[in-house]
Structure formats: C-alpha cells, structure tokens
Amino acid sequence: MWGLSMTAKECWTCKYQHMPQTSFLGECSYFVKKGLPLKEIPPHVVDKGCKYYEKKKGKSNKAKSQIGEILTLFDGKIMP
C-alpha cells in the first residue's frame, strides 16, 4: 500500500471496506445492501479494487490535516 503503485479504485480507499479485528485485508460490505453477508476481500483484489468501488468520504482530508498539525507543532522538523 505505501509507496507501491495503487489504482484509483483499490479497496483501501473504498467506502465498502470494513476492517474487523479478525481480518487483515478487510471485508466488503457492498453485499450487505444486497441482503448477503460480508465477504472477505481476497489478496488479489485489495490493491486492484472491483466494479462496486465507491470512494470513502473525508479520509484523505483528515490525514492531511493531522500531518499539517504535526508539521506545525514541530516547526516542519520531525527529527531533531
């Protein structure tokens, strides 16, 4: 995920990815709205995504805001 090539529709940024404590890659909650149970996201799909992809809202803005706060707090220098 970090530093690797990611597609615009990968599961890590999909609103249907559910991350229970028992799953490393997460589960897809798209199927719940169709009356089916959650499905485990397979390793070969997690970085590519699928046709049900919908972008998560607000995740990237929150992370950017937190990084900005950290840089401000440490005057732009993370290490002494």
VOBA-1610 file (N, C-alpha, C; in pm, whole numbers, padded with zeros to 5 digits, always signed):
BEGIN
Met+00081-00119+00000Met+00000+00000+00000Met+00086+00125+00000Trp+00183+00137+00086Trp+00265+00258+00096Trp+00376+00253-00005Gly+00379+00350-00094Gly+00485+00360-00191Gly+00471+00266-00310Leu+00374+00179-00309Leu+00354+00090-00421Leu+00255+00156-00516Ser+00251+00109-00640Ser+00155+00167-00732Ser+00015+00121-00694Met-00073+00217-00674Met-00210+00186-00637Met-00303+00240-00744Thr-00408+00167-00771Thr-00506+00214-00866Thr-00600+00310-00795Ala-00674+00385-00872Ala-00767+00481-00815Ala-00885+00413-00748Lys-00908+00286-00776Lys-01024+00216-00723Lys-00987+00100-00631Glu-00876+00107-00563Glu-00834+00000-00475Glu-00918-00002-00347Cys-00927-00118-00285Cys-01014-00138-00169Cys-00978-00050-00049Trp-00852-00012-00037Trp-00809+00068+00078Trp-00881+00202+00084Thr-00928+00252-00028Thr-00998+00381-00030Thr-01146+00367-00061Cys-01199+00245-00054Cys-01340+00220-00086Cys-01426+00228+00039Lys-01543+00287+00025Lys-01633+00303+00139Lys-01690+00169+00187Tyr-01683+00067+00104Tyr-01737-00064+00143Tyr-01637-00151+00219Gln-01512-00108+00229Gln-01415-00188+00304Gln-01444-00174+00453His-01464-00287+00517His-01489-00294+00661His-01369-00364+00723Met-01312-00307+00828Met-01191-00363+00887Met-01216-00420+01027Pro-01266-00544+01036Pro-01281-00606+01168Pro-01145-00647+01223Gln-01138-00673+01351Gln-01010-00713+01412Gln-00964-00850+01366Thr-01053-00927+01307Thr-01020-01064+01266Thr-00975-01074+01121Ser-00965-00962+01051Ser-00931-00966+00908Ser-00817-00868+00878Phe-00716-00915+00806Phe-00602-00830+00771Phe-00634-00737+00655Leu-00702-00788+00553Leu-00732-00708+00434Leu-00871-00646+00438Gly-00953-00691+00530Gly-01086-00636+00545Gly-01193-00720+00477Glu-01314-00674+00495Glu-01429-00739+00435Glu-01504-00636+00353Cys-01573-00683+00250Cys-01650-00594+00164Cys-01794-00591+00213Ser-01844-00473+00245Ser-01981-00460+00295Ser-02080-00426+00184Tyr-02035-00420+00060Tyr-02127-00392-00051Tyr-02240-00494-00054Phe-02209-00619-00029Phe-02306-00727-00042Phe-02414-00722+00066Val-02388-00654+00176Val-02487-00641+00283Val-02611-00566+00232Lys-02590-00464+00151Lys-02705-00389+00098Lys-02785-00472-00002Lys-02729-00582-00047Lys-02799-00676-00136Lys-02860-00792-00057Gly-02850-00785+00078Gly-02906-00890+00163Gly-02816-01010+00183Leu-02689-00996+00147Leu-02592-01105+00161Leu-02494-01073+00273Pro-02422-01173+00324Pro-02324-01145+00430Pro-02200-01072+00378Leu-02122-01016+00470Leu-01994-00956+00435Leu-01907-01060+00366Lys-01823-01016+00273Lys-01731-01108+00206Lys-01588-01064+00233Glu-01503-01161+00265Glu-01360-01135+00285Glu-01300-01083+00155Ile-01217-00978+00164Ile-01152-00924+00045Ile-01028-01009+00014Pro-01022-01070-00104Pro-00907-01154-00139Pro-00782-01071-00166Pro-00664-01126-00140Pro-00539-01054-00162Pro-00521-01003-00305His-00569-01078-00404His-00551-01036-00543His-00645-00923-00584Val-00741-00888-00498Val-00837-00782-00529Val-00809-00653-00452Val-00753-00664-00332Val-00743-00550-00241Val-00669-00429-00301Asp-00566-00451-00380Asp-00492-00339-00440Asp-00544-00299-00578Lys-00629-00382-00637Lys-00686-00350-00769Lys-00826-00293-00757Gly-00904-00341-00662Gly-01042-00298-00647Gly-01134-00378-00737Cys-01261-00336-00740Cys-01359-00407-00820Cys-01464-00309-00874Lys-01563-00362-00943Lys-01664-00279-01008Lys-01761-00213-00910Tyr-01761-00253-00783Tyr-01851-00194-00684Tyr-01789-00076-00609Tyr-01670-00038-00646Tyr-01595+00067-00576Tyr-01673+00199-00565Glu-01672+00255-00444Glu-01718+00392-00420Glu-01620+00455-00322Lys-01570+00571-00356Lys-01467+00637-00276Lys-01516+00671-00135Lys-01428+00646-00035Lys-01457+00687+00102Lys-01461+00837+00108Lys-01544+00889+00192Lys-01554+01034+00206Lys-01476+01081+00328Gly-01395+01185+00312Gly-01330+01251+00423Gly-01205+01189+00478Lys-01168+01069+00437Lys-01050+01004+00493Lys-00922+01081+00461Ser-00899+01115+00337Ser-00772+01178+00299Ser-00760+01318+00357Asn-00870+01391+00366Asn-00864+01525+00423Asn-00825+01522+00570Lys-00875+01426+00645Lys-00842+01413+00786Lys-00693+01384+00804Ala-00640+01294+00723Ala-00499+01259+00732Ala-00412+01379+00697Lys-00447+01452+00592Lys-00370+01569+00554Lys-00373+01674+00664Ser-00486+01690+00729Ser-00499+01786+00837Ser-00409+01747+00955Gln-00408+01619+00989Gln-00325+01572+01101Gln-00177+01589+01069Ile-00137+01561+00948Ile+00003+01580+00909Ile+00040+01728+00918Gly-00048+01814+00872Gly-00024+01958+00882Gly-00007+02004+01026Glu-00091+01951+01115Glu-00080+01986+01258Glu+00052+01940+01317Ile+00096+01822+01280Ile+00224+01769+01330Ile+00340+01855+01280Leu+00339+01888+01152Leu+00446+01971+01096Leu+00448+02109+01161Thr+00332+02165+01189Thr+00325+02295+01256Thr+00380+02284+01398Leu+00339+02179+01470Leu+00383+02159+01607Leu+00535+02146+01616Phe+00595+02074+01521Phe+00739+02051+01525Phe+00816+02146+01432Asp+00753+02254+01392Asp+00818+02355+01309Asp+00873+02295+01180Gly+00801+02196+01124Gly+00841+02134+00998Gly+00953+02034+01011Lys+01000+02008+01134Lys+01112+01916+01153Lys+01064+01800+01241Ile+01054+01682+01183Ile+01009+01565+01258Ile+01123+01510+01345Met+01246+01517+01295Met+01361+01466+01372Met+01448+01584+01416Pro+01510+01572+01533Pro+01596+01681+01582Pro+01722+01699+01501
//
